[in-house]
Every structure is written in structure tokens, then in C-alpha cells.
Amino acid sequence: MSYEKGWFGNTPWHDVYKDTIVELALEEGVTKYGDNLFFGLVSVTSLKIPETLVEIGGDAFSLMESLTFFMTK
């Protein structure tokens, strides 16, 4: 599985939740994050990355100003 739709906030969660999402935890099985996937999610402070992830697109984490913690497993 991959998430590839991101393009400067062109994801289902961006317009409604971009200022309120504070934690992201993607399930095992995700293999790719597309370009700009989490672009501009300014309130996210932590992100759990699945061990199955093998590719991260360009600027996938751009403008995530509050992100301070990455975790696997």
C-alpha cells in the first residue's frame, strides 16, 4: 500500500484537519509516502513510521513546523 495523493495539501484530511492533527501513526503495510503527503500539517508533534516504509516522496514533511518526534515500531 502507498499514499501518493499528496500535492500541497491535496489530501482528504488537509483542509478539514490540518490545524488539529497532532499525532500521526500509519499502519504496518504502508510502503511509500508520496510527494507532499503531510505538507503543511502544522500541529503534528509526533509521527510513527511503519517498519514497512521504504520510500518517502519529496517534501513529504514540508512545513510541519511542530514535528519534533519520529518513532518506528
N, CA, C and O atoms as a printed pandas DataFrame, in Angstrom:
     atom_number atom_name residue_name chain_id  residue_number  x_coord  y_coord  z_coord
0              1         N          MET        A               1    0.842   -1.172    0.000
1              2        CA          MET        A               1    0.000    0.000    0.000
2              3         C          MET        A               1    0.888    1.237    0.000
3              4         O          MET        A               1    1.959    1.239    0.608
4              5         N          SER        A               2    0.452    2.266   -0.668
5              6        CA          SER        A               2    1.193    3.513   -0.641
6              7         C          SER        A               2    0.217    4.685   -0.603
7              8         O          SER        A               2   -0.921    4.587   -1.060
8              9         N          TYR        A               3    0.690    5.781   -0.053
9             10        CA          TYR        A               3   -0.077    7.019   -0.037
10            11         C          TYR        A               3    0.626    7.972   -0.979
11            12         O          TYR        A               3    1.732    8.427   -0.686
12            13         N          GLU        A               4    0.010    8.278   -2.096
13            14        CA          GLU        A               4    0.689    9.072   -3.106
14            15         C          GLU        A               4   -0.065   10.330   -3.513
15            16         O          GLU        A               4    0.428   11.071   -4.364
16            17         N          LYS        A               5   -1.204   10.599   -2.963
17            18        CA          LYS        A               5   -2.035   11.680   -3.463
18            19         C          LYS        A               5   -1.544   13.076   -3.076
19            20         O          LYS        A               5   -1.904   14.058   -3.725
20            21         N          GLY        A               6   -0.738   13.170   -2.041
21            22        CA          GLY        A               6   -0.386   14.479   -1.528
22            23         C          GLY        A               6    0.205   15.422   -2.566
23            24         O          GLY        A               6    1.161   15.071   -3.257
24            25         N          TRP        A               7   -0.347   16.586   -2.671
25            26        CA          TRP        A               7    0.229   17.635   -3.502
26            27         C          TRP        A               7   -0.176   18.965   -2.897
27            28         O          TRP        A               7   -1.268   19.468   -3.161
28            29         N          PHE        A               8    0.692   19.527   -2.096
29            30        CA          PHE        A               8    0.446   20.794   -1.427
30            31         C          PHE        A               8   -0.939   20.844   -0.785
31            32         O          PHE        A               8   -1.735   21.748   -1.038
32            33         N          GLY        A               9   -1.193   19.854    0.043
33            34        CA          GLY        A               9   -2.436   19.837    0.786
34            35         C          GLY        A               9   -3.600   19.186    0.074
35            36         O          GLY        A               9   -4.737   19.304    0.530
36            37         N          ASN        A              10   -3.353   18.503   -1.028
37            38        CA          ASN        A              10   -4.434   17.862   -1.775
38            39         C          ASN        A              10   -4.674   16.446   -1.237
39            40         O          ASN        A              10   -4.593   15.473   -1.987
40            41         N          THR        A              11   -4.964   16.337    0.036
41            42        CA          THR        A              11   -5.263   15.062    0.670
42            43         C          THR        A              11   -6.591   15.201    1.397
43            44         O          THR        A              11   -7.003   16.315    1.717
44            45         N          PRO        A              12   -7.264   14.095    1.661
45            46        CA          PRO        A              12   -8.598   14.179    2.264
46            47         C          PRO        A              12   -8.614   14.869    3.627
47            48         O          PRO        A              12   -9.626   15.461    4.003
48            49         N          TRP        A              13   -7.535   14.805    4.357
49            50        CA          TRP        A              13   -7.500   15.362    5.712
50            51         C          TRP        A              13   -7.001   16.791    5.778
51            52         O          TRP        A              13   -7.167   17.440    6.811
52            53         N          HIS        A              14   -6.409   17.297    4.740
53            54        CA          HIS        A              14   -5.720   18.580    4.835
54            55         C          HIS        A              14   -6.643   19.745    5.153
55            56         O          HIS        A              14   -6.439   20.424    6.160
56            57         N          ASP        A              15   -7.631   19.992    4.342
57            58        CA          ASP        A              15   -8.478   21.177    4.517
58            59         C          ASP        A              15   -9.226   21.199    5.845
59            60         O          ASP        A              15   -9.372   22.256    6.459
60            61         N          VAL        A              16   -9.697   20.049    6.287
61            62        CA          VAL        A              16  -10.509   19.997    7.495
62            63         C          VAL        A              16   -9.662   19.899    8.765
63            64         O          VAL        A              16   -9.995   20.517    9.776
64            65         N          TYR        A              17   -8.574   19.131    8.723
65            66        CA          TYR        A              17   -7.846   18.801    9.948
66            67         C          TYR        A              17   -6.422   19.332   10.036
67            68         O          TYR        A              17   -5.735   19.035   11.013
68            69         N          LYS        A              18   -5.950   20.096    9.070
69            70        CA          LYS        A              18   -4.532   20.463    9.027
70            71         C          LYS        A              18   -4.047   21.183   10.282
71            72         O          LYS        A              18   -2.868   21.090   10.625
72            73         N          ASP        A              19   -4.926   21.892   10.966
73            74        CA          ASP        A              19   -4.531   22.617   12.173
74            75         C          ASP        A              19   -4.812   21.850   13.456
75            76         O          ASP        A              19   -4.430   22.307   14.533
76            77         N          THR        A              20   -5.472   20.694   13.373
77            78        CA          THR        A              20   -5.859   19.981   14.596
78            79         C          THR        A              20   -5.199   18.621   14.768
79            80         O          THR        A              20   -5.172   18.099   15.883
80            81         N          ILE        A              21   -4.667   18.030   13.707
81            82        CA          ILE        A              21   -3.983   16.735   13.840
82            83         C          ILE        A              21   -2.678   16.961   14.592
83            84         O          ILE        A              21   -1.858   17.781   14.179
84            85         N          VAL        A              22   -2.479   16.236   15.697
85            86        CA          VAL        A              22   -1.247   16.403   16.470
86            87         C          VAL        A              22   -0.376   15.155   16.463
87            88         O          VAL        A              22    0.801   15.225   16.817
88            89         N          GLU        A              23   -0.932   14.019   16.069
89            90        CA          GLU        A              23   -0.156   12.778   16.056
90            91         C          GLU        A              23   -0.563   11.962   14.838
91            92         O          GLU        A              23   -1.746   11.834   14.525
92            93         N          LEU        A              24    0.439   11.411   14.156
93            94        CA          LEU        A              24    0.189   10.536   13.015
94            95         C          LEU        A              24    0.806    9.178   13.301
95            96         O          LEU        A              24    1.957    9.096   13.732
96            97         N          ALA        A              25    0.057    8.119   13.068
97            98        CA          ALA        A              25    0.563    6.757   13.237
98            99         C          ALA        A              25    0.017    5.930   12.089
99           100         O          ALA        A              25   -1.151    5.540   12.103
100          101         N          LEU        A              26    0.844    5.660   11.102
101          102        CA          LEU        A              26    0.404    4.876    9.962
102          103         C          LEU        A              26    0.671    3.401   10.209
103          104         O          LEU        A              26    1.672    3.030   10.821
104          105         N          GLU        A              27   -0.229    2.579    9.729
105          106        CA          GLU        A              27   -0.176    1.149    9.982
106          107         C          GLU        A              27    0.940    0.464    9.205
107          108         O          GLU        A              27    1.399    0.950    8.171
108          109         N          GLU        A              28    1.364   -0.688    9.741
109          110        CA          GLU        A              28    2.305   -1.540    9.025
110          111         C          GLU        A              28    1.670   -1.933    7.688
111          112         O          GLU        A              28    0.454   -2.099    7.598
112          113         N          GLY        A              29    2.471   -2.074    6.687
113          114        CA          GLY        A              29    1.997   -2.405    5.354
114          115         C          GLY        A              29    2.147   -1.239    4.394
115          116         O          GLY        A              29    2.225   -1.441    3.182
116          117         N          VAL        A              30    2.188   -0.017    4.922
117          118        CA          VAL        A              30    2.418    1.150    4.086
118          119         C          VAL        A              30    3.869    1.113    3.627
119          120         O          VAL        A              30    4.774    0.986    4.451
120          121         N          THR        A              31    4.102    1.224    2.318
121          122        CA          THR        A              31    5.460    1.127    1.782
122          123         C          THR        A              31    5.991    2.442    1.233
123          124         O          THR        A              31    7.201    2.602    1.073
124          125         N          LYS        A              32    5.101    3.380    0.943
125          126        CA          LYS        A              32    5.547    4.634    0.333
126          127         C          LYS        A              32    4.689    5.805    0.814
127          128         O          LYS        A              32    3.468    5.695    0.916
128          129         N          TYR        A              33    5.346    6.918    1.105
129          130        CA          TYR        A              33    4.670    8.197    1.329
130          131         C          TYR        A              33    4.931    9.022    0.081
131          132         O          TYR        A              33    6.086    9.188   -0.313
132          133         N          GLY        A              34    3.902    9.536   -0.540
133          134        CA          GLY        A              34    4.045   10.317   -1.764
134          135         C          GLY        A              34    4.536   11.728   -1.507
135          136         O          GLY        A              34    4.621   12.168   -0.361
136          137         N          ASP        A              35    4.859   12.432   -2.577
137          138        CA          ASP        A              35    5.314   13.817   -2.504
138          139         C          ASP        A              35    4.290   14.665   -1.751
139          140         O          ASP        A              35    3.087   14.550   -1.984
140          141         N          ASN        A              36    4.772   15.504   -0.859
141          142        CA          ASN        A              36    3.943   16.486   -0.149
142          143         C          ASN        A              36    2.812   15.874    0.670
143          144         O          ASN        A              36    1.836   16.562    0.972
144          145         N          LEU        A              37    2.918   14.606    1.033
145          146        CA          LEU        A              37    1.811   13.910    1.681
146          147         C          LEU        A              37    1.301   14.602    2.938
147          148         O          LEU        A              37    0.092   14.750    3.121
148          149         N          PHE        A              38    2.212   15.024    3.800
149          150        CA          PHE        A              38    1.796   15.659    5.052
150          151         C          PHE        A              38    2.100   17.156    5.039
151          152         O          PHE        A              38    2.180   17.786    6.094
152          153         N          PHE        A              39    2.266   17.707    3.874
153          154        CA          PHE        A              39    2.617   19.107    3.685
154          155         C          PHE        A              39    1.690   20.025    4.485
155          156         O          PHE        A              39    0.468   19.948    4.354
156          157         N          GLY        A              40    2.266   20.874    5.295
157          158        CA          GLY        A              40    1.511   21.910    5.979
158          159         C          GLY        A              40    0.692   21.475    7.180
159          160         O          GLY        A              40   -0.116   22.258    7.680
160          161         N          LEU        A              41    0.876   20.246    7.660
161          162        CA          LEU        A              41    0.165   19.835    8.875
162          163         C          LEU        A              41    0.916   20.428   10.063
163          164         O          LEU        A              41    1.734   19.761   10.696
164          165         N          VAL        A              42    0.627   21.675   10.346
165          166        CA          VAL        A              42    1.436   22.486   11.255
166          167         C          VAL        A              42    1.325   22.107   12.725
167          168         O          VAL        A              42    2.166   22.530   13.518
168          169         N          SER        A              43    0.332   21.336   13.117
169          170        CA          SER        A              43    0.151   20.999   14.532
170          171         C          SER        A              43    0.699   19.630   14.913
171          172         O          SER        A              43    0.728   19.292   16.096
172          173         N          VAL        A              44    1.134   18.834   13.940
173          174        CA          VAL        A              44    1.651   17.493   14.239
174          175         C          VAL        A              44    2.951   17.605   15.028
175          176         O          VAL        A              44    3.887   18.292   14.618
176          177         N          THR        A              45    2.991   16.915   16.171
177          178        CA          THR        A              45    4.194   16.912   17.002
178          179         C          THR        A              45    4.901   15.565   16.983
179          180         O          THR        A              45    6.091   15.497   17.291
180          181         N          SER        A              46    4.195   14.483   16.625
181          182        CA          SER        A              46    4.844   13.176   16.566
182          183         C          SER        A              46    4.301   12.366   15.397
183          184         O          SER        A              46    3.152   12.514   14.979
184          185         N          LEU        A              47    5.168   11.510   14.891
185          186        CA          LEU        A              47    4.852   10.704   13.719
186          187         C          LEU        A              47    5.419    9.313   13.925
187          188         O          LEU        A              47    6.620    9.161   14.147
188          189         N          LYS        A              48    4.578    8.304   13.855
189          190        CA          LYS        A              48    5.029    6.913   13.934
190          191         C          LYS        A              48    5.130    6.380   12.515
191          192         O          LYS        A              48    4.144    6.351   11.778
192          193         N          ILE        A              49    6.326    5.960   12.141
193          194        CA          ILE        A              49    6.602    5.469   10.796
194          195         C          ILE        A              49    6.631    3.938   10.831
195          196         O          ILE        A              49    7.344    3.358   11.650
196          197         N          PRO        A              50    5.870    3.278    9.959
197          198        CA          PRO        A              50    5.865    1.814    9.965
198          199         C          PRO        A              50    7.194    1.246    9.459
199          200         O          PRO        A              50    7.867    1.856    8.628
200          201         N          GLU        A              51    7.547    0.101    9.959
201          202        CA          GLU        A              51    8.792   -0.550    9.528
202          203         C          GLU        A              51    8.747   -0.960    8.066
203          204         O          GLU        A              51    9.794   -1.175    7.456
204          205         N          THR        A              52    7.568   -1.070    7.498
205          206        CA          THR        A              52    7.422   -1.472    6.097
206          207         C          THR        A              52    7.696   -0.335    5.123
207          208         O          THR        A              52    7.795   -0.572    3.919
208          209         N          LEU        A              53    7.819    0.891    5.615
209          210        CA          LEU        A              53    8.045    2.050    4.749
210          211         C          LEU        A              53    9.427    1.963    4.099
211          212         O          LEU        A              53   10.434    1.794    4.786
212          213         N          VAL        A              54    9.467    2.079    2.774
213          214        CA          VAL        A              54   10.735    2.009    2.051
214          215         C          VAL        A              54   11.017    3.246    1.206
215          216         O          VAL        A              54   12.139    3.436    0.736
216          217         N          GLU        A              55    9.999    4.092    1.008
217          218        CA          GLU        A              55   10.203    5.267    0.168
218          219         C          GLU        A              55    9.398    6.456    0.700
219          220         O          GLU        A              55    8.228    6.325    1.061
220          221         N          ILE        A              56   10.053    7.614    0.739
221          222        CA          ILE        A              56    9.398    8.854    1.153
222          223         C          ILE        A              56    9.547    9.854    0.026
223          224         O          ILE        A              56   10.662   10.151   -0.403
224          225         N          GLY        A              57    8.432   10.376   -0.456
225          226        CA          GLY        A              57    8.448   11.332   -1.552
226          227         C          GLY        A              57    8.998   12.685   -1.132
227          228         O          GLY        A              57    9.137   12.978    0.056
228          229         N          GLY        A              58    9.303   13.493   -2.117
229          230        CA          GLY        A              58    9.849   14.820   -1.878
230          231         C          GLY        A              58    8.903   15.701   -1.077
231          232         O          GLY        A              58    7.695   15.710   -1.311
232          233         N          ASP        A              59    9.458   16.428   -0.143
233          234        CA          ASP        A              59    8.718   17.379    0.684
234          235         C          ASP        A              59    7.548   16.747    1.436
235          236         O          ASP        A              59    6.578   17.434    1.755
236          237         N          ALA        A              60    7.626   15.461    1.719
237          238        CA          ALA        A              60    6.537   14.775    2.420
238          239         C          ALA        A              60    6.261   15.393    3.786
239          240         O          ALA        A              60    5.140   15.318    4.288
240          241         N          PHE        A              61    7.275   16.001    4.388
241          242        CA          PHE        A              61    7.113   16.574    5.721
242          243         C          PHE        A              61    7.301   18.097    5.733
243          244         O          PHE        A              61    7.542   18.679    6.791
244          245         N          SER        A              62    7.196   18.734    4.584
245          246        CA          SER        A              62    7.398   20.184    4.498
246          247         C          SER        A              62    6.375   20.957    5.318
247          248         O          SER        A              62    5.200   20.594    5.379
248          249         N          LEU        A              63    6.839   22.016    5.939
249          250        CA          LEU        A              63    6.022   22.933    6.731
250          251         C          LEU        A              63    5.305   22.263    7.904
251          252         O          LEU        A              63    4.256   22.732    8.345
252          253         N          MET        A              64    5.867   21.179    8.399
253          254        CA          MET        A              64    5.339   20.554    9.616
254          255         C          MET        A              64    6.119   21.161   10.777
255          256         O          MET        A              64    6.977   20.512   11.376
256          257         N          GLU        A              65    5.811   22.393   11.076
257          258        CA          GLU        A              65    6.591   23.222   11.984
258          259         C          GLU        A              65    6.664   22.701   13.411
259          260         O          GLU        A              65    7.615   23.020   14.125
260          261         N          SER        A              66    5.698   21.918   13.844
261          262        CA          SER        A              66    5.676   21.434   15.229
262          263         C          SER        A              66    6.255   20.039   15.392
263          264         O          SER        A              66    6.391   19.556   16.516
264          265         N          LEU        A              67    6.602   19.378   14.279
265          266        CA          LEU        A              67    7.085   17.995   14.336
266          267         C          LEU        A              67    8.438   17.920   15.024
267          268         O          LEU        A              67    9.415   18.514   14.568
268          269         N          THR        A              68    8.483   17.182   16.125
269          270        CA          THR        A              68    9.718   17.057   16.892
270          271         C          THR        A              68   10.080   15.612   17.161
271          272         O          THR        A              68   11.161   15.354   17.691
272          273         N          PHE        A              69    9.227   14.657   16.823
273          274        CA          PHE        A              69    9.465   13.280   17.245
274          275         C          PHE        A              69    9.049   12.305   16.163
275          276         O          PHE        A              69    7.905   12.322   15.707
276          277         N          PHE        A              70    9.991   11.440   15.746
277          278        CA          PHE        A              70    9.722   10.356   14.831
278          279         C          PHE        A              70    9.904    9.046   15.595
279          280         O          PHE        A              70   10.804    8.931   16.428
280          281         N          MET        A              71    9.059    8.068   15.315
281          282        CA          MET        A              71    9.194    6.798   16.001
282          283         C          MET        A              71    8.876    5.669   15.039
283          284         O          MET        A              71    7.955    5.767   14.228
284          285         N          THR        A              72    9.643    4.604   15.138
285          286        CA          THR        A              72    9.309    3.387   14.411
286          287         C          THR        A              72    8.987    2.313   15.431
287          288         O          THR        A              72    9.459    2.347   16.567
288          289         N          LYS        A              73    8.190    1.380   15.012
289          290        CA          LYS        A              73    7.786    0.236   15.826
290          291         C          LYS        A              73    6.845    0.542   16.918
291          292         O          LYS        A              73    6.446   -0.356   17.660
